[in-house]
């Protein structure tokens, strides 16, 4: 390799590193407080999404099962869940 080719490759490598260092992901992770804040918000969003999703899913299943009163065990159990949910509102 000659000197000119090496210099061009080093310049291209520098340009790529500058582009990489200015990327949002790298700038967030360069600062510990910013990283902790980002991870905290990420955890809050995950927890809230999990709770809301599970609540909606369980409510929908209970409402569907409440319609099956001809099945003694499932119908009574689902009707009791529906009554308790209505009492909370």
NUZAMAR-78146 format. One record per atom (N, C-alpha, C): residue in three letters; atom name; y, z, x. Coordinates in steps of 0.05 Angstrom, whole numbers. Atoms other than C-alpha are relative to their C-alpha. Layout:
# NUZAMAR-78146
<pt 'ALA' 'CA' <Y Z X>>
...
This chain:
# NUZAMAR-78146
<pt 'UNK' 'N' <-24 0 17>>
<pt 'UNK' 'CA' <0 0 0>>
<pt 'UNK' 'C' <25 0 17>>
<pt 'UNK' 'N' <-24 1 -16>>
<pt 'UNK' 'CA' <68 -16 25>>
<pt 'UNK' 'C' <20 21 -11>>
<pt 'UNK' 'N' <-20 -20 6>>
<pt 'UNK' 'CA' <129 29 22>>
<pt 'UNK' 'C' <15 -6 -27>>
<pt 'UNK' 'N' <-14 8 24>>
<pt 'UNK' 'CA' <163 -10 -34>>
<pt 'UNK' 'C' <-17 6 -25>>
<pt 'UNK' 'N' <18 -5 23>>
<pt 'UNK' 'CA' <103 -5 -81>>
<pt 'UNK' 'C' <-2 30 -5>>
<pt 'UNK' 'N' <2 -30 3>>
<pt 'UNK' 'CA' <96 70 -67>>
<pt 'UNK' 'C' <26 11 -12>>
<pt 'UNK' 'N' <-25 -9 10>>
<pt 'UNK' 'CA' <170 80 -81>>
<pt 'UNK' 'C' <3 -6 -30>>
<pt 'UNK' 'N' <-1 7 29>>
<pt 'UNK' 'CA' <165 43 -148>>
<pt 'UNK' 'C' <-19 18 -16>>
<pt 'UNK' 'N' <19 -18 14>>
<pt 'UNK' 'CA' <104 84 -168>>
<pt 'UNK' 'C' <10 28 -2>>
<pt 'UNK' 'N' <-12 -27 1>>
<pt 'UNK' 'CA' <139 149 -150>>
<pt 'UNK' 'C' <23 1 -20>>
<pt 'UNK' 'N' <-22 1 19>>
<pt 'UNK' 'CA' <200 128 -190>>
<pt 'UNK' 'C' <-10 -1 -29>>
<pt 'UNK' 'N' <12 1 27>>
<pt 'UNK' 'CA' <156 111 -250>>
<pt 'UNK' 'C' <-12 27 -8>>
<pt 'UNK' 'N' <11 -26 5>>
<pt 'UNK' 'CA' <121 177 -243>>
<pt 'UNK' 'C' <21 21 -7>>
<pt 'UNK' 'N' <-22 -18 6>>
<pt 'UNK' 'CA' <187 215 -241>>
<pt 'UNK' 'C' <11 -5 -28>>
<pt 'UNK' 'N' <-10 7 26>>
<pt 'UNK' 'CA' <211 178 -303>>
<pt 'UNK' 'C' <-19 11 -22>>
<pt 'UNK' 'N' <20 -10 20>>
<pt 'UNK' 'CA' <147 196 -340>>
<pt 'UNK' 'C' <0 30 -2>>
<pt 'UNK' 'N' <-2 -29 1>>
<pt 'UNK' 'CA' <152 269 -320>>
<pt 'UNK' 'C' <25 10 -14>>
<pt 'UNK' 'N' <-25 -7 14>>
<pt 'UNK' 'CA' <224 272 -344>>
<pt 'UNK' 'C' <-3 -3 -30>>
<pt 'UNK' 'N' <5 5 28>>
<pt 'UNK' 'CA' <203 242 -410>>
<pt 'UNK' 'C' <-19 22 -12>>
<pt 'UNK' 'N' <19 -21 9>>
<pt 'UNK' 'CA' <145 292 -416>>
<pt 'UNK' 'C' <14 27 -1>>
<pt 'UNK' 'N' <-14 -26 0>>
<pt 'UNK' 'CA' <189 352 -398>>
<pt 'UNK' 'C' <21 2 -22>>
<pt 'UNK' 'N' <-19 -2 22>>
<pt 'UNK' 'CA' <239 334 -452>>
<pt 'UNK' 'C' <-13 -1 -27>>
<pt 'UNK' 'N' <15 1 26>>
<pt 'UNK' 'CA' <185 330 -505>>
<pt 'UNK' 'C' <3 27 -14>>
<pt 'UNK' 'N' <-4 -24 17>>
<pt 'UNK' 'CA' <193 381 -562>>
<pt 'UNK' 'C' <-22 21 6>>
<pt 'UNK' 'N' <22 -19 -4>>
<pt 'UNK' 'CA' <124 412 -550>>
<pt 'UNK' 'C' <4 16 26>>
<pt 'UNK' 'N' <-4 -13 -26>>
<pt 'UNK' 'CA' <141 427 -477>>
<pt 'UNK' 'C' <24 19 -1>>
<pt 'UNK' 'N' <-24 -17 1>>
<pt 'UNK' 'CA' <210 454 -492>>
<pt 'UNK' 'C' <-5 25 -16>>
<pt 'UNK' 'N' <7 -24 15>>
<pt 'UNK' 'CA' <182 502 -544>>
<pt 'UNK' 'C' <-16 19 17>>
<pt 'UNK' 'N' <18 -17 -15>>
<pt 'UNK' 'CA' <129 528 -497>>
<pt 'UNK' 'C' <11 9 27>>
<pt 'UNK' 'N' <-12 -9 -25>>
<pt 'UNK' 'CA' <176 536 -437>>
<pt 'UNK' 'C' <14 27 -4>>
<pt 'UNK' 'N' <-14 -26 5>>
<pt 'UNK' 'CA' <210 597 -470>>
<pt 'UNK' 'C' <-19 18 -15>>
<pt 'UNK' 'N' <19 -19 12>>
<pt 'UNK' 'CA' <167 658 -486>>
<pt 'UNK' 'C' <10 9 -27>>
<pt 'UNK' 'N' <-9 -9 27>>
<pt 'UNK' 'CA' <212 684 -543>>
<pt 'UNK' 'C' <-2 -23 -21>>
<pt 'UNK' 'N' <2 22 18>>
<pt 'UNK' 'CA' <214 615 -574>>
<pt 'UNK' 'C' <-29 -6 -8>>
<pt 'UNK' 'N' <28 3 5>>
<pt 'UNK' 'CA' <139 608 -567>>
<pt 'UNK' 'C' <-11 21 -19>>
<pt 'UNK' 'N' <9 -22 17>>
<pt 'UNK' 'CA' <127 676 -599>>
<pt 'UNK' 'C' <11 -4 -29>>
<pt 'UNK' 'N' <-12 5 27>>
<pt 'UNK' 'CA' <175 659 -657>>
<pt 'UNK' 'C' <-15 -23 -14>>
<pt 'UNK' 'N' <14 23 11>>
<pt 'UNK' 'CA' <141 592 -668>>
<pt 'UNK' 'C' <-28 8 -9>>
<pt 'UNK' 'N' <26 -9 7>>
<pt 'UNK' 'CA' <72 624 -668>>
<pt 'UNK' 'C' <0 19 -24>>
<pt 'UNK' 'N' <-3 -19 23>>
<pt 'UNK' 'CA' <96 679 -716>>
<pt 'UNK' 'C' <4 -15 -26>>
<pt 'UNK' 'N' <-5 16 24>>
<pt 'UNK' 'CA' <123 628 -765>>
<pt 'UNK' 'C' <-25 -16 -8>>
<pt 'UNK' 'N' <25 14 6>>
<pt 'UNK' 'CA' <59 588 -759>>
<pt 'UNK' 'C' <-21 18 -13>>
<pt 'UNK' 'N' <18 -19 12>>
<pt 'UNK' 'CA' <18 650 -775>>
<pt 'UNK' 'C' <8 7 -28>>
<pt 'UNK' 'N' <-9 -5 27>>
<pt 'UNK' 'CA' <61 666 -835>>
<pt 'UNK' 'C' <-7 -23 -19>>
<pt 'UNK' 'N' <6 23 16>>
<pt 'UNK' 'CA' <53 596 -862>>
<pt 'UNK' 'C' <-30 -2 -6>>
<pt 'UNK' 'N' <29 1 4>>
<pt 'UNK' 'CA' <-22 598 -852>>
<pt 'UNK' 'C' <-9 21 -19>>
<pt 'UNK' 'N' <8 -22 18>>
<pt 'UNK' 'CA' <-29 666 -886>>
<pt 'UNK' 'C' <9 -5 -28>>
<pt 'UNK' 'N' <-11 6 27>>
<pt 'UNK' 'CA' <15 646 -945>>
<pt 'UNK' 'C' <-16 -22 -13>>
<pt 'UNK' 'N' <16 22 11>>
<pt 'UNK' 'CA' <-22 581 -954>>
<pt 'UNK' 'C' <-28 8 -8>>
<pt 'UNK' 'N' <27 -9 6>>
<pt 'UNK' 'CA' <-89 615 -952>>
<pt 'UNK' 'C' <-1 17 -25>>
<pt 'UNK' 'N' <-1 -17 24>>
<pt 'UNK' 'CA' <-70 668 -1003>>
<pt 'UNK' 'C' <6 -16 -25>>
<pt 'UNK' 'N' <-6 16 23>>
<pt 'UNK' 'CA' <-38 619 -1050>>
<pt 'UNK' 'C' <-23 -19 -8>>
<pt 'UNK' 'N' <23 18 6>>
<pt 'UNK' 'CA' <-95 569 -1045>>
<pt 'UNK' 'C' <-24 15 -12>>
<pt 'UNK' 'N' <23 -16 10>>
<pt 'UNK' 'CA' <-148 623 -1056>>
<pt 'UNK' 'C' <7 10 -28>>
<pt 'UNK' 'N' <-8 -10 27>>
<pt 'UNK' 'CA' <-109 651 -1116>>
<pt 'UNK' 'C' <-2 -22 -20>>
<pt 'UNK' 'N' <1 22 19>>
<pt 'UNK' 'CA' <-103 584 -1149>>
<pt 'UNK' 'C' <-29 -8 -5>>
<pt 'UNK' 'N' <28 7 3>>
<pt 'UNK' 'CA' <-176 567 -1136>>
<pt 'UNK' 'C' <-15 20 -17>>
<pt 'UNK' 'N' <14 -20 16>>
<pt 'UNK' 'CA' <-202 633 -1163>>
<pt 'UNK' 'C' <9 0 -29>>
<pt 'UNK' 'N' <-10 1 28>>
<pt 'UNK' 'CA' <-157 629 -1224>>
<pt 'UNK' 'C' <-12 -24 -15>>
<pt 'UNK' 'N' <11 24 13>>
<pt 'UNK' 'CA' <-180 558 -1239>>
<pt 'UNK' 'C' <-30 4 -7>>
<pt 'UNK' 'N' <28 -4 4>>
<pt 'UNK' 'CA' <-253 577 -1231>>
<pt 'UNK' 'C' <-5 21 -23>>
<pt 'UNK' 'N' <3 -20 21>>
<pt 'UNK' 'CA' <-245 639 -1275>>
<pt 'UNK' 'C' <7 -11 -28>>
<pt 'UNK' 'N' <-7 12 26>>
<pt 'UNK' 'CA' <-210 599 -1330>>
<pt 'UNK' 'C' <-22 -19 -9>>
<pt 'UNK' 'N' <22 18 8>>
<pt 'UNK' 'CA' <-265 547 -1329>>
<pt 'UNK' 'C' <-24 15 -9>>
<pt 'UNK' 'N' <23 -16 7>>
<pt 'UNK' 'CA' <-319 599 -1331>>
<pt 'UNK' 'C' <4 16 -26>>
<pt 'UNK' 'N' <-6 -14 25>>
<pt 'UNK' 'CA' <-285 635 -1388>>
<pt 'UNK' 'C' <-7 -17 -25>>
<pt 'UNK' 'N' <7 18 22>>
<pt 'UNK' 'CA' <-299 574 -1431>>
<pt 'UNK' 'C' <-30 1 -7>>
<pt 'UNK' 'N' <29 0 4>>
<pt 'UNK' 'CA' <-374 585 -1424>>
<pt 'UNK' 'C' <-9 27 -11>>
<pt 'UNK' 'N' <8 -26 12>>
<pt 'UNK' 'CA' <-382 644 -1471>>
<pt 'UNK' 'C' <-28 -1 -11>>
<pt 'UNK' 'N' <27 2 10>>
<pt 'UNK' 'CA' <-449 618 -1494>>
<pt 'UNK' 'C' <-20 9 21>>
<pt 'UNK' 'N' <17 -11 -21>>
<pt 'UNK' 'CA' <-477 639 -1426>>
<pt 'UNK' 'C' <8 30 2>>
<pt 'UNK' 'N' <-8 -28 3>>
<pt 'UNK' 'CA' <-478 716 -1435>>
<pt 'UNK' 'C' <12 12 25>>
<pt 'UNK' 'N' <-9 -14 -24>>
<pt 'UNK' 'CA' <-471 740 -1364>>
<pt 'UNK' 'C' <26 -13 11>>
<pt 'UNK' 'N' <-23 14 -12>>
<pt 'UNK' 'CA' <-421 687 -1338>>
<pt 'UNK' 'C' <23 2 -20>>
<pt 'UNK' 'N' <-22 -1 20>>
<pt 'UNK' 'CA' <-381 686 -1403>>
<pt 'UNK' 'C' <14 27 -1>>
<pt 'UNK' 'N' <-11 -27 1>>
<pt 'UNK' 'CA' <-371 761 -1406>>
<pt 'UNK' 'C' <16 7 25>>
<pt 'UNK' 'N' <-13 -6 -26>>
<pt 'UNK' 'CA' <-354 766 -1332>>
<pt 'UNK' 'C' <26 -16 2>>
<pt 'UNK' 'N' <-25 17 -1>>
<pt 'UNK' 'CA' <-304 708 -1336>>
<pt 'UNK' 'C' <20 9 -20>>
<pt 'UNK' 'N' <-19 -9 20>>
<pt 'UNK' 'CA' <-274 734 -1400>>
<pt 'UNK' 'C' <14 26 9>>
<pt 'UNK' 'N' <-12 -25 -10>>
<pt 'UNK' 'CA' <-262 802 -1367>>
<pt 'UNK' 'C' <20 -7 22>>
<pt 'UNK' 'N' <-19 9 -21>>
<pt 'UNK' 'CA' <-229 768 -1307>>
<pt 'UNK' 'C' <25 -11 -13>>
<pt 'UNK' 'N' <-23 12 14>>
<pt 'UNK' 'CA' <-185 728 -1354>>
<pt 'UNK' 'C' <17 21 -13>>
<pt 'UNK' 'N' <-16 -22 12>>
<pt 'UNK' 'CA' <-165 791 -1392>>
<pt 'UNK' 'C' <16 16 21>>
<pt 'UNK' 'N' <-14 -15 -21>>
<pt 'UNK' 'CA' <-148 827 -1328>>
<pt 'UNK' 'C' <23 -16 12>>
<pt 'UNK' 'N' <-21 17 -11>>
<pt 'UNK' 'CA' <-107 767 -1303>>
<pt 'UNK' 'C' <23 0 -20>>
<pt 'UNK' 'N' <-21 0 21>>
<pt 'UNK' 'CA' <-69 765 -1370>>
<pt 'UNK' 'C' <15 27 -1>>
<pt 'UNK' 'N' <-13 -26 -1>>
<pt 'UNK' 'CA' <-56 840 -1365>>
<pt 'UNK' 'C' <19 3 23>>
<pt 'UNK' 'N' <-18 -2 -23>>
<pt 'UNK' 'CA' <-24 831 -1297>>
<pt 'UNK' 'C' <26 -15 -6>>
<pt 'UNK' 'N' <-24 15 6>>
<pt 'UNK' 'CA' <26 781 -1326>>
<pt 'UNK' 'C' <16 14 -20>>
